Amino acid sequence: MTTISTLGSHCALQVLKGAKDEGFQTLLVCEKRREKLYRRFPFIDELVLVDSFNEILNQNLNEKLGEKESIIIPHGTLLSQMSPPEIESIQTPIFGNKWILRWESDRKMKEKLMIEAGLNVPRSLASPSDINGLAIAKRHGAAGGKGYFLTTSKKDYEKKRDALTTLGIIKGDDDLYLQEYAFGVSAYLQYFYSAIQDDLEFFGVDRRYESDIDGLGRIPARQQMDVEKIPSFNVIGNSPLVLRESLLDEVYSMGERFVEAAKRLVPPGMNGPFCLEGVYNENGEFTTFEFSARIVAGTNLYVGGSPYSPFMYDEPMSMGRRIAREIKSAIAQGRLSSVVT
């Protein structure tokens, strides 16, 4: 019997609860320090305890997962803990297209795919000398906002870069990607593309609460200038958002263009959950500055269903359960190879 597996972090509870709701056995690869947390939840059938998530690369662990006919559901922790070549070397089947995770991890490849999809993307800056106005420096990969910073000049950039290097958060310029800052209301658009049905579903929207940058609004403007610490963009949590209905047509269009672009650039394409991340301006126009090519933590808001899922399903449907249902359908149709790599 097929077992749905994932790493014990990020959105593991949602993924495994959804898998259990669809009748699967569930397995959690869990760091020993978090065992007490995950033992609380009866829908987790088995915990495999490890000292580090990197042990998923171990031959013995892969053999154990193989005996369980396991399918790994990737999420942000997999990307933050392992390099693309390491992820691609995992022998256990991974849901979705593991090759596209390399594109998510590399900012230049990520930009190329978004442009190919015809999305409105902020201009990237080749070097700190090109900074002319407000820009944001980001780390490569799924860093959860840690190590990001705003900057307005080469001098300011170098000061903040050196501070983060001293702290050991980055090693230098090669770890950073510079992009013009996009102004507007942040919105993270959650989608699911079904390779089995050849259909795009829009699941929900979230906003991310980032420390310390979101907390600066509580400090008067004059005092903000006195804050010496570099404000962190580290994601602490998520809050729900519902879009004006008039925006939905373009939401679907952007998602469809992204799916088609992924098919062209990184076969077999964008299968399963993904997220387009950006901001809306005062005219309701969306600028996409990121994408995530797997389930995002913002979907944890909607374990019982989102404001949009009832339009597609007459039962509570989380993204975790939607993943499990896709696998279930693929198995029933003898098309499992269409949804795993």
Secondary structure, 3 states (H helix, E strand, C coil): CCEEEEECCCCHHHHHHHHHHCCCEEEEEEEHHHHHHHCCCCCCCEEEEECCHHHHHCHHHHHHHHHCCEEECCCHHHHHHCCHHHHHHCCCCEECCCCHHHHHHCHHHHHHHHHHCCCCCCCEECCHHHCCCCEEEEECCCCCCCCCEEECCHHHHHHHHHHHHHCCCCCCHHHEEEEECCCCEEEEEEEEEECCCCEEEEEEEEEEEEEEHHHHHHCCHHHHCCCCCCCCEEEEEEEEECCCHHHHHHHHHHHHHHHHHHHHHCCCCCCEEEEEEEEECCCCCEEEEEEECCCCHHHHHHCCCCCCHHHCCCCCCCHHHHHHHHHHHHHHCCCHHHCEC
